[in-house]
Each structure stands twice: as C-alpha cells, then as structure tokens.
Amino acid sequence: MYLLQFFKYDHLPEHLKEVSKPFCDLATQVAESLPSNPESTTAIRKLLEAKDCAVRAKLFESNS
C-alpha cells in the first residue's frame, strides 16, 4: 500500500524513532491483515495522522 512509505522512520533521530516505530509496525500489520479497500485505506490514513501528531508532540516536548 502506497501510504506505508510515510511510516518509515530510519532517517529520524533516536528520540523520534521510538515514537514512530510502533505506528509503522501497526500500519504494516493492518495492511497485511485487512483486505485492500477504502476502509482499510482510511484506517491507515488515520493512523498516519495519529503518528504525525505523536511525533509533533515529542518535538514540542523537546523544544519546551
């Protein structure tokens, strides 16, 4: 699934990798276990939104 590319985290600093990795693992599990249809795409897209929020929260913590 094309959205999985946005869950990659190897390029991130260590403190952001630890936040991103669980989302990548879950997105991969969802993509592998559900049929490819609009609902599974929406589930992964919303997971991507959640991952982005979690990374920003970690960044905000670092800048506080």
Backbone hydrogen bonds in HBPLUS format (Angstrom, degrees):
<---DONOR---> <-ACCEPTOR-->    atom                        ^
c    i                          cat <-CA-CA->   ^        H-A-AA   ^      H-
h    n   atom  resd res      DA  || num        DHA   H-A  angle D-A-AA Bond
n    s   type  num  typ     dist DA aas  dist angle  dist       angle   num
A0004-LEU N   A0001-MET O   3.21 MM   3  5.91 154.0  2.28 117.8 124.3     1
A0006-PHE N   A0003-LEU O   3.04 MM   3  5.76 155.1  2.10 120.5 126.7     2
A0007-PHE N   A0004-LEU O   3.04 MM   3  5.41 166.1  2.06 115.3 119.2     3
A0012-LEU N   A0009-TYR O   3.01 MM   3  5.43 163.0  2.04 117.6 123.2     4
A0016-LEU N   A0013-PRO O   2.96 MM   3  5.55 141.5  2.11 117.5 128.3     5
A0017-LYS N   A0013-PRO O   2.95 MM   4  6.20 145.7  2.07 151.1 161.1     6
A0018-GLU N   A0014-GLU O   3.20 MM   4  6.45 157.0  2.26 155.5 157.9     7
A0019-VAL N   A0016-LEU O   3.21 MM   3  5.17 132.8  2.44  94.2 106.6     8
A0020-SER N   A0016-LEU O   2.95 MM   4  6.16 157.9  2.00 150.0 156.3     9
A0021-LYS N   A0017-LYS O   2.87 MM   4  5.76 164.5  1.90 160.0 161.0    10
A0023-PHE N   A0020-SER O   3.10 MM   3  5.46 121.5  2.46 108.8 122.9    11
A0024-CYS N   A0020-SER O   3.07 MM   4  6.37 155.2  2.13 154.7 162.5    12
A0025-ASP N   A0021-LYS O   2.89 MM   4  6.16 164.7  1.91 161.8 165.7    13
A0026-LEU N   A0022-PRO O   2.97 MM   4  6.13 160.2  2.01 144.9 150.1    14
A0027-ALA N   A0023-PHE O   2.87 MM   4  5.99 161.4  1.90 148.7 154.3    15
A0028-THR N   A0024-CYS O   2.97 MM   4  6.12 159.8  2.01 150.3 155.5    16
A0029-GLN N   A0025-ASP O   3.00 MM   4  6.24 156.7  2.06 144.1 150.8    17
A0030-VAL N   A0026-LEU O   2.88 MM   4  6.12 161.3  1.91 154.2 158.8    18
A0031-ALA N   A0027-ALA O   2.92 MM   4  6.11 165.3  1.94 149.4 153.6    19
A0032-GLU N   A0028-THR O   2.96 MM   4  6.11 148.4  2.06 146.0 154.4    20
A0033-SER N   A0029-GLN O   2.94 MM   4  5.97 139.3  2.10 144.9 155.4    21
A0034-LEU N   A0030-VAL O   3.01 MM   4  5.81 147.8  2.12 153.7 156.4    22
A0041-THR N   A0037-ASN O   3.07 MM   4  6.30 159.7  2.11 159.2 165.7    23
A0042-THR N   A0038-PRO O   2.95 MM   4  6.12 153.3  2.02 142.5 149.6    24
A0043-ALA N   A0039-GLU O   2.94 MM   4  6.19 154.1  2.00 145.6 152.8    25
A0044-ILE N   A0040-SER O   3.06 MM   4  6.30 159.4  2.10 146.9 151.1    26
A0045-ARG N   A0041-THR O   2.88 MM   4  6.08 154.6  1.95 147.1 155.1    27
A0046-LYS N   A0042-THR O   2.90 MM   4  6.07 159.7  1.94 152.0 156.4    28
A0047-LEU N   A0043-ALA O   3.01 MM   4  6.21 146.6  2.13 139.3 149.0    29
A0048-LEU N   A0044-ILE O   2.89 MM   4  6.13 146.5  2.00 143.5 152.6    30
A0049-GLU N   A0045-ARG O   3.02 MM   4  6.38 150.2  2.12 143.6 151.3    31
A0050-ALA N   A0046-LYS O   2.98 MM   4  6.26 155.0  2.05 143.9 150.4    32
A0051-LYS N   A0047-LEU O   2.88 MM   4  6.14 155.0  1.94 147.2 154.1    33
A0052-ASP N   A0048-LEU O   2.95 MM   4  6.18 162.5  1.98 151.1 155.2    34
A0053-CYS N   A0049-GLU O   3.05 MM   4  6.31 155.7  2.11 146.4 152.7    35
A0054-ALA N   A0050-ALA O   2.94 MM   4  6.19 156.1  2.00 149.1 155.7    36
A0055-VAL N   A0051-LYS O   2.93 MM   4  6.20 158.7  1.98 155.5 160.8    37
A0056-ARG N   A0052-ASP O   2.99 MM   4  6.21 160.8  2.03 146.8 152.3    38
A0057-ALA N   A0053-CYS O   2.84 MM   4  6.08 150.6  1.93 145.7 154.5    39
A0058-LYS N   A0054-ALA O   3.03 MM   4  6.29 151.9  2.11 144.2 151.0    40
A0059-LEU N   A0055-VAL O   2.89 MM   4  6.20 154.4  1.96 149.0 156.7    41
A0060-PHE N   A0056-ARG O   2.80 MM   4  6.01 157.5  1.85 150.4 156.4    42
A0061-GLU N   A0057-ALA O   2.98 MM   4  6.20 151.7  2.06 142.0 149.5    43
A0062-SER N   A0058-LYS O   3.06 MM   4  6.32 151.3  2.14 143.6 150.8    44
A0063-ASN N   A0059-LEU O   3.03 MM   4  6.29 137.6  2.21 143.4 155.0    45
A0063-ASN N   A0060-PHE O   3.20 MM   3  5.11 127.9  2.48  92.3 105.8    46
A0064-SER N   A0061-GLU O   3.35 MM   3  5.30 157.5  2.40  98.3 104.9    47
